[in-house]
Amino acid sequence: TWLLATVAFGIGIDGYEATLALFTASLVSGLVFFVRVRTTALIESLRISVEQSRDRELREIRSHSYALKRFGAVLMQREQYDESEQRYLQALRLDEAMVRLDDRPQTRYDMTFTLSDLGLVQARRDKWDDANAMFSRALEIRRAAFDADPKDTRAMVGVATLLGRLGMTAARQDNWAAAAAHYRAELAIREQAI
């Protein structure tokens, strides 16, 4: 702004025109500053609003998924396996959507409960290949959590539990070598937890 006034006087613009140029430059400069500050504040406000909206959405999805899982568990206990499977599949779709929105290890780990319970439904229906697929998928996620933090007892016990379930599915399919390997691995991890 002062540079503009100096240049104006230097090229022979009279005082009135120089004052007008200085005033205009000051006004433009102030307006640019105001717009920059307001834009920054608006962007920050929008960022916070988006984060809060995302958090609300995640809470709602998580709550709905949890309700479906509980309903699926009740149906499984009542031996209504088809209906139970449908509730767990709905919960799994919500869990997968949640992972797309929030791919933290905890969110992925939470999905393993749905996978494991869905595996139990399949086991109760004697669909051992389907049960094995669900347990294996859950095990992969839990093992990643356990490998990332071997002192995490939740992940440790979770891995052991799924190894036991995989042992069960192998035994039910008369694959005794695989069953023994899964049970040995489960035992080794549980001994590690003691």
Contacts in CASP RR format, 6 or more apart in sequence:
PFRMAT RR
TARGET T0000
AUTHOR 0000-0000-0000
METHOD contacts of the structure
MODEL  1
TWLLATVAFGIGIDGYEATLALFTASLVSGLVFFVRVRTTALIESLRISV
EQSRDRELREIRSHSYALKRFGAVLMQREQYDESEQRYLQALRLDEAMVR
LDDRPQTRYDMTFTLSDLGLVQARRDKWDDANAMFSRALEIRRAAFDADP
KDTRAMVGVATLLGRLGMTAARQDNWAAAAAHYRAELAIREQAI
1 22 0 8 1.000
1 25 0 8 1.000
1 26 0 8 1.000
1 29 0 8 1.000
2 22 0 8 1.000
4 21 0 8 1.000
4 22 0 8 1.000
4 25 0 8 1.000
5 18 0 8 1.000
5 21 0 8 1.000
5 22 0 8 1.000
5 25 0 8 1.000
8 17 0 8 1.000
8 18 0 8 1.000
8 21 0 8 1.000
8 22 0 8 1.000
9 15 0 8 1.000
9 18 0 8 1.000
13 21 0 8 1.000
54 101 0 8 1.000
54 102 0 8 1.000
57 101 0 8 1.000
58 98 0 8 1.000
58 101 0 8 1.000
58 102 0 8 1.000
61 94 0 8 1.000
61 97 0 8 1.000
61 98 0 8 1.000
61 101 0 8 1.000
62 98 0 8 1.000
62 110 0 8 1.000
64 94 0 8 1.000
65 91 0 8 1.000
65 94 0 8 1.000
65 95 0 8 1.000
65 98 0 8 1.000
65 114 0 8 1.000
66 91 0 8 1.000
68 87 0 8 1.000
68 88 0 8 1.000
68 90 0 8 1.000
68 91 0 8 1.000
68 94 0 8 1.000
69 87 0 8 1.000
69 88 0 8 1.000
69 91 0 8 1.000
69 113 0 8 1.000
69 114 0 8 1.000
69 117 0 8 1.000
71 87 0 8 1.000
72 83 0 8 1.000
72 84 0 8 1.000
72 87 0 8 1.000
72 88 0 8 1.000
72 91 0 8 1.000
72 117 0 8 1.000
72 121 0 8 1.000
73 84 0 8 1.000
73 117 0 8 1.000
75 81 0 8 1.000
75 83 0 8 1.000
75 84 0 8 1.000
75 87 0 8 1.000
76 84 0 8 1.000
76 117 0 8 1.000
76 120 0 8 1.000
76 121 0 8 1.000
76 124 0 8 1.000
79 124 0 8 1.000
81 121 0 8 1.000
81 124 0 8 1.000
81 125 0 8 1.000
84 121 0 8 1.000
85 118 0 8 1.000
85 121 0 8 1.000
85 122 0 8 1.000
85 125 0 8 1.000
88 114 0 8 1.000
88 117 0 8 1.000
88 118 0 8 1.000
88 121 0 8 1.000
89 118 0 8 1.000
91 114 0 8 1.000
92 111 0 8 1.000
92 114 0 8 1.000
92 115 0 8 1.000
92 118 0 8 1.000
95 110 0 8 1.000
95 111 0 8 1.000
95 114 0 8 1.000
96 111 0 8 1.000
98 107 0 8 1.000
98 110 0 8 1.000
98 111 0 8 1.000
99 107 0 8 1.000
99 108 0 8 1.000
99 111 0 8 1.000
105 144 0 8 1.000
105 145 0 8 1.000
105 148 0 8 1.000
108 141 0 8 1.000
108 144 0 8 1.000
108 145 0 8 1.000
109 141 0 8 1.000
109 142 0 8 1.000
109 145 0 8 1.000
109 155 0 8 1.000
111 138 0 8 1.000
111 141 0 8 1.000
112 138 0 8 1.000
112 141 0 8 1.000
112 142 0 8 1.000
112 158 0 8 1.000
112 162 0 8 1.000
113 138 0 8 1.000
115 134 0 8 1.000
115 135 0 8 1.000
115 137 0 8 1.000
115 138 0 8 1.000
115 141 0 8 1.000
116 134 0 8 1.000
116 135 0 8 1.000
116 138 0 8 1.000
116 161 0 8 1.000
116 162 0 8 1.000
116 165 0 8 1.000
118 134 0 8 1.000
119 130 0 8 1.000
119 131 0 8 1.000
119 134 0 8 1.000
119 135 0 8 1.000
119 165 0 8 1.000
120 131 0 8 1.000
120 165 0 8 1.000
122 128 0 8 1.000
122 130 0 8 1.000
122 131 0 8 1.000
122 134 0 8 1.000
123 131 0 8 1.000
123 165 0 8 1.000
123 168 0 8 1.000
123 169 0 8 1.000
123 172 0 8 1.000
126 172 0 8 1.000
128 169 0 8 1.000
128 172 0 8 1.000
128 173 0 8 1.000
131 165 0 8 1.000
131 169 0 8 1.000
132 166 0 8 1.000
132 169 0 8 1.000
132 170 0 8 1.000
132 173 0 8 1.000
135 162 0 8 1.000
135 165 0 8 1.000
135 166 0 8 1.000
135 169 0 8 1.000
136 166 0 8 1.000
138 162 0 8 1.000
139 159 0 8 1.000
139 162 0 8 1.000
139 163 0 8 1.000
139 166 0 8 1.000
142 155 0 8 1.000
142 158 0 8 1.000
142 159 0 8 1.000
142 162 0 8 1.000
143 159 0 8 1.000
145 152 0 8 1.000
145 155 0 8 1.000
146 152 0 8 1.000
146 155 0 8 1.000
146 156 0 8 1.000
146 158 0 8 1.000
146 159 0 8 1.000
149 155 0 8 1.000
150 156 0 8 1.000
153 193 0 8 1.000
156 189 0 8 1.000
156 192 0 8 1.000
156 193 0 8 1.000
157 189 0 8 1.000
157 190 0 8 1.000
157 193 0 8 1.000
159 189 0 8 1.000
160 186 0 8 1.000
160 189 0 8 1.000
160 190 0 8 1.000
160 193 0 8 1.000
161 186 0 8 1.000
163 182 0 8 1.000
163 183 0 8 1.000
163 185 0 8 1.000
163 186 0 8 1.000
163 189 0 8 1.000
164 182 0 8 1.000
164 183 0 8 1.000
164 186 0 8 1.000
166 178 0 8 1.000
166 182 0 8 1.000
167 178 0 8 1.000
167 179 0 8 1.000
167 182 0 8 1.000
167 183 0 8 1.000
167 186 0 8 1.000
168 179 0 8 1.000
170 176 0 8 1.000
170 178 0 8 1.000
170 179 0 8 1.000
170 182 0 8 1.000
171 179 0 8 1.000
END
